Amino acid sequence: MPETVQIILGLLLLVAVYVLTQMVVGWRIRRAARWVVADLDRRKAYSAEAAVALPYARTQFFRIGLRDFRPKAVAALVQAGIVARTPADGYFLLKRPESLNF
């Protein structure tokens, strides 16, 4: 096989692996976001008065084990306007889980 074909195939494989890993990370963040919404729903955090603290909302720097996608999911939910944050670091749902489609 010519060298240029090997280089092109190698680059295509590298791009495919990168795209696949990004898709897996996106899937895991989406799954963590569903879990966070279910947790807030279970705790009935529907208003600022009923806001609850989420200990997993902060990134832990010295965590041993698998990667935790929950802090990124919480940040994405706040940015999307699905979850709101109070000044006292409490979180509550702005939208009911039934109306969400993710």
Z-matrix of the N, CA and C atoms (Angstrom, degrees):
N
C 1 1.449
C 2 1.524 1 108.02
N 3 1.334 2 117.21 1 133.24
C 4 1.471 3 119.75 2 -179.68
C 5 1.537 4 111.77 3 -62.60
N 6 1.303 5 113.62 4 153.47
C 7 1.456 6 120.53 5 -176.95
C 8 1.517 7 112.57 6 -63.39
N 9 1.321 8 118.53 7 -38.93
C 10 1.469 9 120.98 8 -179.61
C 11 1.531 10 111.35 9 -65.50
N 12 1.319 11 117.56 10 -35.98
C 13 1.461 12 120.72 11 177.83
C 14 1.526 13 109.77 12 -67.25
N 15 1.323 14 117.36 13 -39.30
C 16 1.459 15 121.19 14 177.73
C 17 1.531 16 110.79 15 -63.29
N 18 1.320 17 116.64 16 -41.42
C 19 1.468 18 120.81 17 179.49
C 20 1.523 19 110.17 18 -65.41
N 21 1.320 20 117.17 19 -44.45
C 22 1.466 21 121.01 20 -179.97
C 23 1.524 22 110.33 21 -63.64
N 24 1.333 23 117.80 22 -44.27
C 25 1.456 24 121.03 23 178.10
C 26 1.531 25 111.40 24 -63.85
N 27 1.305 26 116.72 25 -38.95
C 28 1.464 27 120.71 26 176.76
C 29 1.514 28 111.92 27 -62.88
N 30 1.328 29 116.71 28 -43.05
C 31 1.465 30 120.53 29 178.37
C 32 1.523 31 111.10 30 -66.19
N 33 1.316 32 117.66 31 -40.72
C 34 1.461 33 120.68 32 177.85
C 35 1.528 34 111.11 33 -63.74
N 36 1.319 35 116.44 34 -40.18
C 37 1.452 36 120.50 35 176.88
C 38 1.528 37 110.98 36 -64.17
N 39 1.312 38 117.56 37 -41.26
C 40 1.460 39 122.06 38 178.54
C 41 1.528 40 110.67 39 -62.37
N 42 1.325 41 117.62 40 -44.04
C 43 1.465 42 121.58 41 178.31
C 44 1.526 43 110.15 42 -64.53
N 45 1.323 44 117.39 43 -41.33
C 46 1.465 45 121.27 44 179.67
C 47 1.528 46 111.00 45 -63.27
N 48 1.310 47 117.73 46 -41.83
C 49 1.462 48 121.06 47 178.45
C 50 1.522 49 110.34 48 -65.19
N 51 1.331 50 117.95 49 -41.18
C 52 1.463 51 121.31 50 178.59
C 53 1.525 52 110.64 51 -62.69
N 54 1.321 53 117.79 52 -46.97
C 55 1.464 54 121.43 53 -179.80
C 56 1.526 55 110.42 54 -62.64
N 57 1.314 56 117.32 55 -41.76
C 58 1.456 57 121.18 56 179.87
C 59 1.531 58 111.10 57 -63.75
N 60 1.321 59 118.08 58 -42.57
C 61 1.467 60 119.70 59 179.12
C 62 1.519 61 111.23 60 -65.93
N 63 1.334 62 117.69 61 -36.87
C 64 1.461 63 120.14 62 177.42
C 65 1.526 64 111.23 63 -66.24
N 66 1.317 65 117.35 64 -36.41
C 67 1.460 66 121.14 65 177.07
C 68 1.528 67 110.79 66 -66.45
N 69 1.318 68 117.50 67 -39.77
C 70 1.463 69 121.19 68 178.73
C 71 1.520 70 110.61 69 -66.75
N 72 1.320 71 118.07 70 -42.01
C 73 1.464 72 121.21 71 177.92
C 74 1.524 73 109.84 72 -63.39
N 75 1.318 74 118.15 73 -43.08
C 76 1.463 75 121.39 74 177.09
C 77 1.514 76 112.23 75 -61.15
N 78 1.323 77 116.97 76 -40.93
C 79 1.457 78 121.21 77 178.22
C 80 1.524 79 110.65 78 -63.83
N 81 1.332 80 116.85 79 -41.61
C 82 1.471 81 120.02 80 -179.22
C 83 1.522 82 111.88 81 -69.10
N 84 1.342 83 117.87 82 -36.19
C 85 1.466 84 120.59 83 176.62
C 86 1.527 85 109.47 84 -67.73
N 87 1.325 86 118.22 85 -40.55
C 88 1.462 87 121.82 86 178.16
C 89 1.537 88 110.40 87 -62.88
N 90 1.316 89 116.61 88 -41.72
C 91 1.460 90 120.85 89 178.00
C 92 1.523 91 110.94 90 -64.90
N 93 1.334 92 117.39 91 -40.48
C 94 1.466 93 121.11 92 177.43
C 95 1.524 94 110.64 93 -66.36
N 96 1.335 95 117.37 94 -35.91
C 97 1.462 96 120.50 95 178.34
C 98 1.525 97 110.90 96 -65.07
N 99 1.335 98 116.97 97 -40.82
C 100 1.466 99 119.87 98 175.93
C 101 1.527 100 110.44 99 -61.45
N 102 1.321 101 116.62 100 -39.94
C 103 1.458 102 120.99 101 179.49
C 104 1.533 103 111.02 102 -64.71
N 105 1.341 104 117.33 103 -41.67
C 106 1.471 105 121.59 104 179.66
C 107 1.527 106 110.05 105 -64.14
N 108 1.336 107 116.76 106 -44.21
C 109 1.466 108 120.23 107 179.55
C 110 1.525 109 109.92 108 -63.52
N 111 1.323 110 117.37 109 -41.43
C 112 1.468 111 120.65 110 178.01
C 113 1.528 112 110.95 111 -64.46
N 114 1.319 113 117.08 112 -37.03
C 115 1.464 114 120.86 113 178.40
C 116 1.526 115 110.60 114 -65.66
N 117 1.322 116 117.22 115 -45.47
C 118 1.472 117 120.18 116 178.46
C 119 1.524 118 110.84 117 -65.84
N 120 1.326 119 117.06 118 -36.46
C 121 1.457 120 120.68 119 177.36
C 122 1.528 121 110.45 120 -66.46
N 123 1.319 122 117.24 121 -42.03
C 124 1.465 123 121.37 122 178.99
C 125 1.524 124 110.99 123 -62.49
N 126 1.337 125 116.37 124 -35.83
C 127 1.466 126 120.83 125 179.29
C 128 1.527 127 112.29 126 -84.20
N 129 1.328 128 117.18 127 -2.76
C 130 1.471 129 124.47 128 179.08
C 131 1.528 130 111.65 129 58.32
N 132 1.322 131 116.14 130 45.26
C 133 1.464 132 122.55 131 178.18
C 134 1.527 133 108.53 132 -91.83
N 135 1.350 134 115.58 133 83.45
C 136 1.460 135 120.79 134 -176.04
C 137 1.525 136 113.44 135 -108.50
N 138 1.331 137 118.10 136 -5.83
C 139 1.464 138 120.67 137 -179.70
C 140 1.523 139 108.84 138 -144.91
N 141 1.324 140 115.32 139 170.30
C 142 1.464 141 120.16 140 -179.44
C 143 1.524 142 111.19 141 -64.07
N 144 1.330 143 116.79 142 -30.99
C 145 1.462 144 119.89 143 178.99
C 146 1.530 145 111.11 144 -70.79
N 147 1.311 146 117.02 145 -28.95
C 148 1.468 147 121.25 146 -178.60
C 149 1.529 148 112.26 147 -99.64
N 150 1.335 149 117.29 148 13.57
C 151 1.466 150 121.14 149 -177.70
C 152 1.524 151 110.58 150 -61.97
N 153 1.314 152 114.98 151 145.36
C 154 1.467 153 120.68 152 -178.83
C 155 1.530 154 109.38 153 -122.96
N 156 1.305 155 114.53 154 153.16
C 157 1.466 156 120.17 155 176.49
C 158 1.524 157 108.83 156 -80.04
N 159 1.293 158 116.31 157 138.79
C 160 1.460 159 121.67 158 177.18
C 161 1.525 160 108.13 159 -113.76
N 162 1.322 161 117.81 160 105.15
C 163 1.471 162 119.69 161 -176.97
C 164 1.527 163 112.34 162 -65.25
N 165 1.320 164 118.16 163 -21.94
C 166 1.459 165 121.23 164 -179.63
C 167 1.523 166 112.60 165 -89.71
N 168 1.327 167 118.25 166 5.39
C 169 1.458 168 120.91 167 -179.27
C 170 1.530 169 112.12 168 -76.07
N 171 1.313 170 116.97 169 -19.51
C 172 1.462 171 121.00 170 179.42
C 173 1.523 172 110.07 171 -99.71
N 174 1.314 173 115.33 172 145.50
C 175 1.457 174 120.59 173 178.04
C 176 1.518 175 109.41 174 -77.10
N 177 1.316 176 116.13 175 130.50
C 178 1.459 177 121.17 176 176.33
C 179 1.527 178 107.98 177 -98.42
N 180 1.318 179 116.50 178 123.02
C 181 1.454 180 120.66 179 -174.45
C 182 1.524 181 113.35 180 -77.51
N 183 1.311 182 117.37 181 -31.70
C 184 1.455 183 120.26 182 -176.06
C 185 1.521 184 110.66 183 -111.23
N 186 1.297 185 116.56 184 50.77
C 187 1.455 186 121.60 185 179.47
C 188 1.524 187 108.22 186 -94.40
N 189 1.312 188 115.29 187 133.22
C 190 1.454 189 120.43 188 178.30
C 191 1.523 190 107.78 189 -104.62
N 192 1.304 191 116.61 190 131.75
C 193 1.456 192 120.35 191 178.98
C 194 1.517 193 110.82 192 130.03
N 195 1.318 194 115.07 193 -156.30
C 196 1.451 195 120.34 194 -178.76
C 197 1.519 196 111.51 195 -72.88
N 198 1.313 197 115.94 196 159.32
C 199 1.457 198 121.60 197 -179.70
C 200 1.521 199 110.05 198 -69.08
N 201 1.328 200 116.33 199 136.20
C 202 1.460 201 122.35 200 -179.38
C 203 1.524 202 108.72 201 -101.07
N 204 1.322 203 117.09 202 118.11
C 205 1.457 204 121.95 203 -178.73
C 206 1.522 205 112.20 204 -94.77
N 207 1.322 206 118.93 205 -1.06
C 208 1.455 207 121.22 206 -177.53
C 209 1.526 208 113.43 207 -63.78
N 210 1.352 209 121.26 208 -41.25
C 211 1.471 210 118.51 209 177.33
C 212 1.531 211 112.65 210 -60.44
N 213 1.326 212 118.04 211 -39.81
C 214 1.465 213 120.68 212 177.32
C 215 1.520 214 110.88 213 -67.11
N 216 1.335 215 116.53 214 -36.74
C 217 1.462 216 120.07 215 178.79
C 218 1.520 217 110.79 216 -66.18
N 219 1.330 218 117.46 217 -41.89
C 220 1.470 219 120.69 218 178.29
C 221 1.531 220 109.65 219 -62.69
N 222 1.322 221 117.42 220 -44.65
C 223 1.470 222 120.61 221 179.10
C 224 1.528 223 110.96 222 -62.38
N 225 1.320 224 117.34 223 -40.30
C 226 1.463 225 120.48 224 178.94
C 227 1.522 226 111.28 225 -67.09
N 228 1.329 227 117.74 226 -38.76
C 229 1.459 228 121.16 227 178.56
C 230 1.523 229 111.55 228 -66.92
N 231 1.328 230 117.27 229 -38.15
C 232 1.469 231 120.61 230 176.61
C 233 1.522 232 109.76 231 -65.94
N 234 1.309 233 116.96 232 -43.69
C 235 1.463 234 120.81 233 -179.85
C 236 1.526 235 111.37 234 -65.56
N 237 1.322 236 117.95 235 -33.59
C 238 1.466 237 121.52 236 -179.32
C 239 1.524 238 112.29 237 -80.23
N 240 1.317 239 118.46 238 -8.85
C 241 1.453 240 120.84 239 178.85
C 242 1.515 241 113.63 240 82.02
N 243 1.310 242 117.67 241 20.57
C 244 1.464 243 121.83 242 178.27
C 245 1.520 244 110.14 243 -92.36
N 246 1.319 245 115.64 244 -35.43
C 247 1.463 246 123.12 245 178.97
C 248 1.521 247 107.48 246 -122.04
N 249 1.332 248 116.16 247 143.28
C 250 1.465 249 120.98 248 176.94
C 251 1.519 250 109.08 249 -116.31
N 252 1.313 251 114.74 250 156.24
C 253 1.461 252 121.42 251 -178.79
C 254 1.520 253 108.77 252 -118.08
N 255 1.312 254 116.75 253 135.31
C 256 1.457 255 121.38 254 177.00
C 257 1.525 256 109.24 255 -90.75
N 258 1.339 257 117.66 256 162.96
C 259 1.476 258 119.24 257 177.82
C 260 1.530 259 113.45 258 -61.59
N 261 1.325 260 116.89 259 -22.86
C 262 1.470 261 120.56 260 -179.80
C 263 1.525 262 111.34 261 -91.57
N 264 1.330 263 118.20 262 23.04
C 265 1.468 264 124.49 263 179.56
C 266 1.526 265 113.14 264 61.00
N 267 1.304 266 116.19 265 36.06
C 268 1.454 267 120.99 266 172.71
C 269 1.524 268 108.61 267 -101.16
N 270 1.307 269 117.07 268 152.90
C 271 1.461 270 121.89 269 -178.82
C 272 1.525 271 109.22 270 -125.83
N 273 1.343 272 115.68 271 143.54
C 274 1.457 273 120.32 272 176.82
C 275 1.518 274 108.70 273 -148.58
N 276 1.335 275 114.82 274 159.39
C 277 1.460 276 121.42 275 -178.54
C 278 1.521 277 110.63 276 -81.86
N 279 1.315 278 116.24 277 134.63
C 280 1.463 279 120.99 278 173.22
C 281 1.533 280 110.84 279 -92.16
N 282 1.319 281 116.46 280 -26.64
C 283 1.466 282 121.98 281 179.88
C 284 1.521 283 108.58 282 -121.97
N 285 1.305 284 116.10 283 144.16
C 286 1.471 285 121.01 284 176.80
C 287 1.521 286 109.93 285 -68.48
N 288 1.314 287 117.77 286 143.81
C 289 1.481 288 120.24 287 -179.10
C 290 1.514 289 113.77 288 -59.37
N 291 1.333 290 118.32 289 -27.14
C 292 1.473 291 120.31 290 -179.35
C 293 1.521 292 111.15 291 -65.91
N 294 1.352 293 116.54 292 -29.65
C 295 1.465 294 119.42 293 -177.55
C 296 1.523 295 113.22 294 -85.75
N 297 1.333 296 117.44 295 -5.00
C 298 1.455 297 121.20 296 -178.28
C 299 1.518 298 110.36 297 -87.16
N 300 1.308 299 114.73 298 144.73
C 301 1.453 300 119.68 299 179.45
C 302 1.522 301 109.36 300 -136.37
N 303 1.307 302 115.99 301 80.34
C 304 1.465 303 120.20 302 177.12
C 305 1.486 304 111.64 303 -141.76
